Amino acid sequence: MQTKLILWMALLLIMLPGLSPAHFQTLIPSLDIVSQASEHRVTLDLAFTHPMQQGPVMTMGKPLQFGVIGPNGREDLKAQLKPLERQGQPAYQANYRFTRPGDYLFYIEPSPYWEPSEGVMIKHYTKVVVGAFAGEAGWDQLIGFPVEIDPLTRPYGLWTGNLFQGVVKQAGQPVPFAEIEVEWLNDGSISPPADPYVTQIIKADANGTFSYALPRSGWWGFAALLEGAETVTNPQGESVPLEQGALIWIYARDMTPERR
């Protein structure tokens, strides 16, 4: 029954005029900053979904790459992935323990996803940075993806209202006037009043640089969607375009009065 409901919701979202739900690969750690006083381990949740609308979750194939770059160098974490279900669809989870101070860049290259309504295969190259033990070194490293967002603002330790800036890059070069989709990972506390509030749309400038002021606490995803030069084969064996997404997740926190 639940599976039928999810499929019906997905069909409705596609058919509704003016509504084109944005796909986002999530890579969400249980902590954005690890300190001596906090747990030294994080759980990372991976799913392919529509964050602001809280779904529907879409089928996620086994990631082609999953790892972290940190003080220990580049580590392959594919063996740590545990399959699970979100809304009846395949998703993944992994645990990681921190042992040294520094910035840890978790990343994923997912399997391509076929989107028949758009006639494209979709692959979101996604990353998130966790700061550990006040090391604060390495947050601006690049993973080396074909498409990637290069942060100009440290992507953690952000207050609500801070301005986040980044550069959209393809093959290592800035992409002028790239379009970026922005969504908040809805915790159920917000119901968007109209379709344009679901996905915020911003554009980079001539140098590929974009800016966005974070209006609410929680996780925010930034996805620059670019058409790849190559074509790939869809499940029907047809040659179709590949949409490559450069995606980064960041966390904003409210500046609340200190308790005395």
Contacts in CASP RR format, 6 or more apart in sequence:
PFRMAT RR
TARGET T0000
AUTHOR 0000-0000-0000
METHOD contacts of the structure
MODEL  1
MQTKLILWMALLLIMLPGLSPAHFQTLIPSLDIVSQASEHRVTLDLAFTH
PMQQGPVMTMGKPLQFGVIGPNGREDLKAQLKPLERQGQPAYQANYRFTR
PGDYLFYIEPSPYWEPSEGVMIKHYTKVVVGAFAGEAGWDQLIGFPVEID
PLTRPYGLWTGNLFQGVVKQAGQPVPFAEIEVEWLNDGSISPPADPYVTQ
IIKADANGTFSYALPRSGWWGFAALLEGAETVTNPQGESVPLEQGALIWI
YARDMTPERR
2 87 0 8 1.000
2 88 0 8 1.000
3 88 0 8 1.000
6 56 0 8 1.000
6 57 0 8 1.000
6 87 0 8 1.000
6 88 0 8 1.000
6 89 0 8 1.000
7 56 0 8 1.000
9 55 0 8 1.000
9 56 0 8 1.000
10 56 0 8 1.000
10 58 0 8 1.000
13 19 0 8 1.000
13 21 0 8 1.000
13 50 0 8 1.000
13 53 0 8 1.000
13 56 0 8 1.000
14 21 0 8 1.000
14 117 0 8 1.000
18 195 0 8 1.000
19 195 0 8 1.000
19 198 0 8 1.000
21 50 0 8 1.000
21 53 0 8 1.000
21 198 0 8 1.000
21 199 0 8 1.000
22 50 0 8 1.000
22 181 0 8 1.000
22 183 0 8 1.000
22 198 0 8 1.000
22 199 0 8 1.000
22 223 0 8 1.000
23 48 0 8 1.000
23 49 0 8 1.000
23 50 0 8 1.000
23 58 0 8 1.000
23 113 0 8 1.000
23 115 0 8 1.000
23 122 0 8 1.000
23 124 0 8 1.000
24 48 0 8 1.000
24 49 0 8 1.000
24 50 0 8 1.000
24 51 0 8 1.000
24 124 0 8 1.000
24 181 0 8 1.000
24 183 0 8 1.000
24 221 0 8 1.000
24 223 0 8 1.000
24 247 0 8 1.000
25 46 0 8 1.000
25 47 0 8 1.000
25 48 0 8 1.000
25 108 0 8 1.000
25 110 0 8 1.000
25 124 0 8 1.000
25 126 0 8 1.000
25 247 0 8 1.000
26 45 0 8 1.000
26 46 0 8 1.000
26 47 0 8 1.000
26 48 0 8 1.000
26 49 0 8 1.000
26 51 0 8 1.000
26 126 0 8 1.000
26 185 0 8 1.000
26 249 0 8 1.000
27 44 0 8 1.000
27 45 0 8 1.000
27 46 0 8 1.000
27 106 0 8 1.000
27 107 0 8 1.000
27 108 0 8 1.000
27 126 0 8 1.000
27 127 0 8 1.000
27 128 0 8 1.000
27 249 0 8 1.000
28 44 0 8 1.000
28 45 0 8 1.000
28 128 0 8 1.000
28 185 0 8 1.000
28 219 0 8 1.000
28 249 0 8 1.000
29 42 0 8 1.000
29 43 0 8 1.000
29 44 0 8 1.000
29 106 0 8 1.000
29 128 0 8 1.000
29 130 0 8 1.000
30 39 0 8 1.000
30 42 0 8 1.000
30 43 0 8 1.000
30 44 0 8 1.000
30 45 0 8 1.000
31 38 0 8 1.000
31 39 0 8 1.000
31 42 0 8 1.000
31 130 0 8 1.000
32 130 0 8 1.000
32 131 0 8 1.000
32 156 0 8 1.000
32 157 0 8 1.000
32 251 0 8 1.000
33 130 0 8 1.000
33 131 0 8 1.000
33 132 0 8 1.000
33 156 0 8 1.000
33 157 0 8 1.000
34 40 0 8 1.000
34 42 0 8 1.000
34 98 0 8 1.000
34 130 0 8 1.000
34 131 0 8 1.000
34 132 0 8 1.000
34 133 0 8 1.000
35 133 0 8 1.000
35 134 0 8 1.000
36 133 0 8 1.000
40 97 0 8 1.000
40 98 0 8 1.000
40 99 0 8 1.000
41 95 0 8 1.000
41 96 0 8 1.000
41 97 0 8 1.000
41 98 0 8 1.000
42 95 0 8 1.000
42 96 0 8 1.000
42 98 0 8 1.000
42 130 0 8 1.000
43 93 0 8 1.000
43 94 0 8 1.000
43 95 0 8 1.000
44 93 0 8 1.000
44 94 0 8 1.000
44 95 0 8 1.000
44 96 0 8 1.000
44 106 0 8 1.000
44 128 0 8 1.000
45 91 0 8 1.000
45 92 0 8 1.000
45 93 0 8 1.000
46 60 0 8 1.000
46 63 0 8 1.000
46 66 0 8 1.000
46 81 0 8 1.000
46 91 0 8 1.000
46 92 0 8 1.000
46 93 0 8 1.000
46 94 0 8 1.000
46 108 0 8 1.000
47 57 0 8 1.000
47 60 0 8 1.000
47 86 0 8 1.000
47 89 0 8 1.000
47 91 0 8 1.000
47 92 0 8 1.000
48 57 0 8 1.000
48 58 0 8 1.000
48 59 0 8 1.000
48 60 0 8 1.000
48 91 0 8 1.000
48 110 0 8 1.000
48 113 0 8 1.000
48 124 0 8 1.000
49 55 0 8 1.000
49 56 0 8 1.000
49 57 0 8 1.000
49 58 0 8 1.000
49 86 0 8 1.000
50 56 0 8 1.000
50 183 0 8 1.000
50 198 0 8 1.000
51 183 0 8 1.000
51 184 0 8 1.000
51 185 0 8 1.000
51 186 0 8 1.000
51 219 0 8 1.000
51 221 0 8 1.000
52 183 0 8 1.000
52 184 0 8 1.000
52 185 0 8 1.000
52 186 0 8 1.000
52 190 0 8 1.000
52 192 0 8 1.000
52 197 0 8 1.000
52 198 0 8 1.000
52 199 0 8 1.000
53 186 0 8 1.000
53 192 0 8 1.000
53 198 0 8 1.000
54 186 0 8 1.000
54 188 0 8 1.000
55 87 0 8 1.000
56 87 0 8 1.000
56 89 0 8 1.000
57 86 0 8 1.000
57 87 0 8 1.000
57 88 0 8 1.000
57 89 0 8 1.000
57 91 0 8 1.000
58 89 0 8 1.000
58 113 0 8 1.000
59 89 0 8 1.000
59 90 0 8 1.000
59 113 0 8 1.000
60 89 0 8 1.000
60 90 0 8 1.000
60 91 0 8 1.000
60 92 0 8 1.000
60 110 0 8 1.000
60 111 0 8 1.000
60 113 0 8 1.000
61 90 0 8 1.000
61 110 0 8 1.000
61 111 0 8 1.000
61 113 0 8 1.000
62 81 0 8 1.000
62 83 0 8 1.000
62 92 0 8 1.000
62 111 0 8 1.000
63 78 0 8 1.000
63 81 0 8 1.000
63 92 0 8 1.000
63 108 0 8 1.000
63 109 0 8 1.000
63 110 0 8 1.000
63 111 0 8 1.000
64 109 0 8 1.000
64 110 0 8 1.000
64 111 0 8 1.000
65 76 0 8 1.000
65 78 0 8 1.000
65 107 0 8 1.000
65 108 0 8 1.000
65 109 0 8 1.000
66 76 0 8 1.000
66 77 0 8 1.000
66 78 0 8 1.000
66 80 0 8 1.000
66 81 0 8 1.000
66 92 0 8 1.000
66 94 0 8 1.000
66 107 0 8 1.000
66 108 0 8 1.000
66 109 0 8 1.000
67 74 0 8 1.000
67 75 0 8 1.000
67 76 0 8 1.000
67 77 0 8 1.000
67 78 0 8 1.000
67 106 0 8 1.000
67 107 0 8 1.000
67 108 0 8 1.000
68 74 0 8 1.000
68 75 0 8 1.000
68 77 0 8 1.000
68 96 0 8 1.000
68 104 0 8 1.000
68 105 0 8 1.000
68 106 0 8 1.000
68 107 0 8 1.000
69 75 0 8 1.000
69 104 0 8 1.000
69 105 0 8 1.000
69 107 0 8 1.000
69 141 0 8 1.000
69 143 0 8 1.000
70 102 0 8 1.000
70 103 0 8 1.000
70 104 0 8 1.000
70 105 0 8 1.000
70 138 0 8 1.000
71 100 0 8 1.000
71 101 0 8 1.000
71 102 0 8 1.000
71 104 0 8 1.000
71 137 0 8 1.000
72 99 0 8 1.000
72 100 0 8 1.000
77 94 0 8 1.000
77 96 0 8 1.000
77 106 0 8 1.000
80 94 0 8 1.000
80 95 0 8 1.000
80 96 0 8 1.000
81 92 0 8 1.000
81 93 0 8 1.000
81 94 0 8 1.000
82 92 0 8 1.000
82 93 0 8 1.000
82 94 0 8 1.000
83 90 0 8 1.000
83 91 0 8 1.000
83 92 0 8 1.000
84 90 0 8 1.000
84 91 0 8 1.000
84 92 0 8 1.000
84 93 0 8 1.000
85 91 0 8 1.000
96 104 0 8 1.000
96 106 0 8 1.000
98 104 0 8 1.000
98 130 0 8 1.000
98 132 0 8 1.000
98 133 0 8 1.000
100 132 0 8 1.000
100 133 0 8 1.000
101 132 0 8 1.000
101 133 0 8 1.000
101 134 0 8 1.000
101 135 0 8 1.000
102 131 0 8 1.000
102 132 0 8 1.000
102 133 0 8 1.000
102 135 0 8 1.000
102 136 0 8 1.000
102 137 0 8 1.000
102 138 0 8 1.000
103 129 0 8 1.000
103 130 0 8 1.000
103 131 0 8 1.000
103 132 0 8 1.000
103 135 0 8 1.000
103 136 0 8 1.000
103 137 0 8 1.000
103 138 0 8 1.000
103 139 0 8 1.000
103 141 0 8 1.000
104 129 0 8 1.000
104 130 0 8 1.000
104 131 0 8 1.000
104 132 0 8 1.000
105 127 0 8 1.000
105 128 0 8 1.000
105 129 0 8 1.000
105 138 0 8 1.000
105 139 0 8 1.000
105 141 0 8 1.000
105 143 0 8 1.000
106 127 0 8 1.000
106 128 0 8 1.000
106 129 0 8 1.000
106 130 0 8 1.000
107 125 0 8 1.000
107 126 0 8 1.000
107 127 0 8 1.000
107 143 0 8 1.000
107 145 0 8 1.000
108 125 0 8 1.000
108 126 0 8 1.000
108 127 0 8 1.000
109 123 0 8 1.000
109 125 0 8 1.000
109 145 0 8 1.000
110 123 0 8 1.000
110 124 0 8 1.000
110 126 0 8 1.000
111 123 0 8 1.000
112 121 0 8 1.000
112 122 0 8 1.000
112 123 0 8 1.000
112 232 0 8 1.000
112 242 0 8 1.000
113 121 0 8 1.000
113 122 0 8 1.000
113 123 0 8 1.000
114 121 0 8 1.000
114 122 0 8 1.000
114 234 0 8 1.000
114 235 0 8 1.000
115 121 0 8 1.000
115 122 0 8 1.000
115 243 0 8 1.000
118 243 0 8 1.000
119 234 0 8 1.000
119 240 0 8 1.000
119 241 0 8 1.000
120 240 0 8 1.000
120 241 0 8 1.000
120 242 0 8 1.000
120 243 0 8 1.000
121 232 0 8 1.000
121 234 0 8 1.000
121 240 0 8 1.000
121 241 0 8 1.000
121 242 0 8 1.000
121 243 0 8 1.000
122 242 0 8 1.000
122 243 0 8 1.000
122 245 0 8 1.000
123 242 0 8 1.000
123 243 0 8 1.000
123 244 0 8 1.000
123 245 0 8 1.000
124 223 0 8 1.000
124 244 0 8 1.000
124 245 0 8 1.000
124 247 0 8 1.000
125 143 0 8 1.000
125 145 0 8 1.000
125 146 0 8 1.000
125 147 0 8 1.000
125 148 0 8 1.000
125 244 0 8 1.000
125 245 0 8 1.000
125 246 0 8 1.000
125 247 0 8 1.000
126 247 0 8 1.000
126 248 0 8 1.000
126 249 0 8 1.000
127 143 0 8 1.000
127 145 0 8 1.000
127 148 0 8 1.000
127 149 0 8 1.000
127 247 0 8 1.000
127 248 0 8 1.000
127 249 0 8 1.000
128 155 0 8 1.000
128 248 0 8 1.000
128 249 0 8 1.000
128 250 0 8 1.000
129 139 0 8 1.000
129 151 0 8 1.000
129 155 0 8 1.000
129 156 0 8 1.000
129 250 0 8 1.000
130 156 0 8 1.000
131 139 0 8 1.000
131 156 0 8 1.000
136 154 0 8 1.000
139 151 0 8 1.000
139 154 0 8 1.000
139 155 0 8 1.000
139 156 0 8 1.000
140 150 0 8 1.000
140 151 0 8 1.000
140 154 0 8 1.000
142 148 0 8 1.000
142 150 0 8 1.000
142 169 0 8 1.000
142 172 0 8 1.000
144 172 0 8 1.000
145 246 0 8 1.000
146 170 0 8 1.000
146 171 0 8 1.000
146 228 0 8 1.000
146 244 0 8 1.000
147 168 0 8 1.000
147 169 0 8 1.000
147 170 0 8 1.000
147 224 0 8 1.000
147 226 0 8 1.000
147 228 0 8 1.000
147 244 0 8 1.000
147 245 0 8 1.000
147 246 0 8 1.000
148 169 0 8 1.000
148 172 0 8 1.000
148 246 0 8 1.000
149 166 0 8 1.000
149 167 0 8 1.000
149 168 0 8 1.000
149 169 0 8 1.000
149 222 0 8 1.000
149 224 0 8 1.000
149 246 0 8 1.000
149 247 0 8 1.000
149 248 0 8 1.000
150 166 0 8 1.000
150 167 0 8 1.000
150 168 0 8 1.000
150 169 0 8 1.000
151 164 0 8 1.000
151 165 0 8 1.000
151 166 0 8 1.000
151 248 0 8 1.000
151 250 0 8 1.000
152 165 0 8 1.000
152 166 0 8 1.000
152 167 0 8 1.000
152 209 0 8 1.000
153 162 0 8 1.000
153 163 0 8 1.000
153 164 0 8 1.000
153 165 0 8 1.000
153 166 0 8 1.000
155 164 0 8 1.000
155 248 0 8 1.000
155 250 0 8 1.000
156 250 0 8 1.000
156 251 0 8 1.000
157 251 0 8 1.000
157 253 0 8 1.000
158 164 0 8 1.000
158 214 0 8 1.000
158 250 0 8 1.000
158 251 0 8 1.000
158 252 0 8 1.000
158 253 0 8 1.000
159 214 0 8 1.000
159 252 0 8 1.000
159 253 0 8 1.000
159 254 0 8 1.000
159 255 0 8 1.000
160 214 0 8 1.000
160 215 0 8 1.000
160 216 0 8 1.000
160 217 0 8 1.000
160 252 0 8 1.000
160 253 0 8 1.000
160 254 0 8 1.000
160 255 0 8 1.000
161 213 0 8 1.000
161 214 0 8 1.000
161 215 0 8 1.000
161 252 0 8 1.000
162 213 0 8 1.000
162 214 0 8 1.000
162 252 0 8 1.000
163 211 0 8 1.000
163 212 0 8 1.000
163 213 0 8 1.000
163 214 0 8 1.000
164 211 0 8 1.000
164 212 0 8 1.000
164 213 0 8 1.000
164 214 0 8 1.000
164 220 0 8 1.000
164 222 0 8 1.000
164 250 0 8 1.000
165 209 0 8 1.000
165 210 0 8 1.000
165 211 0 8 1.000
165 212 0 8 1.000
166 209 0 8 1.000
166 210 0 8 1.000
166 211 0 8 1.000
167 174 0 8 1.000
167 204 0 8 1.000
167 207 0 8 1.000
167 208 0 8 1.000
167 209 0 8 1.000
167 210 0 8 1.000
168 174 0 8 1.000
168 175 0 8 1.000
168 178 0 8 1.000
168 180 0 8 1.000
168 204 0 8 1.000
168 208 0 8 1.000
168 210 0 8 1.000
168 224 0 8 1.000
168 226 0 8 1.000
168 246 0 8 1.000
169 175 0 8 1.000
169 208 0 8 1.000
169 246 0 8 1.000
170 226 0 8 1.000
170 244 0 8 1.000
170 246 0 8 1.000
174 204 0 8 1.000
174 207 0 8 1.000
174 208 0 8 1.000
174 209 0 8 1.000
175 204 0 8 1.000
175 208 0 8 1.000
175 224 0 8 1.000
175 226 0 8 1.000
176 204 0 8 1.000
176 205 0 8 1.000
176 206 0 8 1.000
176 207 0 8 1.000
176 208 0 8 1.000
177 203 0 8 1.000
177 204 0 8 1.000
177 205 0 8 1.000
177 206 0 8 1.000
177 208 0 8 1.000
178 203 0 8 1.000
178 204 0 8 1.000
178 208 0 8 1.000
178 210 0 8 1.000
178 224 0 8 1.000
178 226 0 8 1.000
179 201 0 8 1.000
179 202 0 8 1.000
179 203 0 8 1.000
179 204 0 8 1.000
179 224 0 8 1.000
179 225 0 8 1.000
180 201 0 8 1.000
180 202 0 8 1.000
180 203 0 8 1.000
180 204 0 8 1.000
180 210 0 8 1.000
180 212 0 8 1.000
180 222 0 8 1.000
180 223 0 8 1.000
180 224 0 8 1.000
181 199 0 8 1.000
181 200 0 8 1.000
181 201 0 8 1.000
181 222 0 8 1.000
181 223 0 8 1.000
181 224 0 8 1.000
181 225 0 8 1.000
182 199 0 8 1.000
182 200 0 8 1.000
182 201 0 8 1.000
182 202 0 8 1.000
182 212 0 8 1.000
182 220 0 8 1.000
182 221 0 8 1.000
182 222 0 8 1.000
182 223 0 8 1.000
183 198 0 8 1.000
183 199 0 8 1.000
183 200 0 8 1.000
183 220 0 8 1.000
183 221 0 8 1.000
183 223 0 8 1.000
184 190 0 8 1.000
184 216 0 8 1.000
184 218 0 8 1.000
184 219 0 8 1.000
184 220 0 8 1.000
184 221 0 8 1.000
185 218 0 8 1.000
185 219 0 8 1.000
185 220 0 8 1.000
185 221 0 8 1.000
187 218 0 8 1.000
190 216 0 8 1.000
192 198 0 8 1.000
200 212 0 8 1.000
202 210 0 8 1.000
202 211 0 8 1.000
202 212 0 8 1.000
203 210 0 8 1.000
204 210 0 8 1.000
204 224 0 8 1.000
210 222 0 8 1.000
212 220 0 8 1.000
212 222 0 8 1.000
214 220 0 8 1.000
214 250 0 8 1.000
214 252 0 8 1.000
216 252 0 8 1.000
217 252 0 8 1.000
217 253 0 8 1.000
217 254 0 8 1.000
218 251 0 8 1.000
218 252 0 8 1.000
218 253 0 8 1.000
219 249 0 8 1.000
219 250 0 8 1.000
219 251 0 8 1.000
220 249 0 8 1.000
220 250 0 8 1.000
220 251 0 8 1.000
220 252 0 8 1.000
221 247 0 8 1.000
221 248 0 8 1.000
221 249 0 8 1.000
221 250 0 8 1.000
222 247 0 8 1.000
222 248 0 8 1.000
222 249 0 8 1.000
222 250 0 8 1.000
223 245 0 8 1.000
223 246 0 8 1.000
223 247 0 8 1.000
224 245 0 8 1.000
224 246 0 8 1.000
224 247 0 8 1.000
225 243 0 8 1.000
225 244 0 8 1.000
225 245 0 8 1.000
226 243 0 8 1.000
226 244 0 8 1.000
226 245 0 8 1.000
226 246 0 8 1.000
227 241 0 8 1.000
227 242 0 8 1.000
227 243 0 8 1.000
227 244 0 8 1.000
228 241 0 8 1.000
228 242 0 8 1.000
228 243 0 8 1.000
228 244 0 8 1.000
230 242 0 8 1.000
231 239 0 8 1.000
231 240 0 8 1.000
231 241 0 8 1.000
231 242 0 8 1.000
232 239 0 8 1.000
232 240 0 8 1.000
232 242 0 8 1.000
233 239 0 8 1.000
233 240 0 8 1.000
234 240 0 8 1.000
END
